[in-house]
């Protein structure tokens, strides 16, 4: 997965994911399979499970990290 540091958040409606949510693994995987923009905080999602990471790679996601808050990540699928 390609990672980039960004200065501003893209103007997109992101689905937020956290390990503190019920059924977070299923929700995260479903969002990735649907090609939805996803955001998460590293403090709420310290690592992404291998199966979900594989799906993100398969779906050509970019990992965008906010420059002023390196703990904030935005996962966006590559647009054609």
Beta strands, then each sheet from edge to edge (+ up, - down):
strand 1: 2-6
strand 2: 15-16
strand 3: 38-41
strand 4: 61-66
strand 5: 69-77
sheet 1: 1+ 4+ 5- 3+ 2+
end
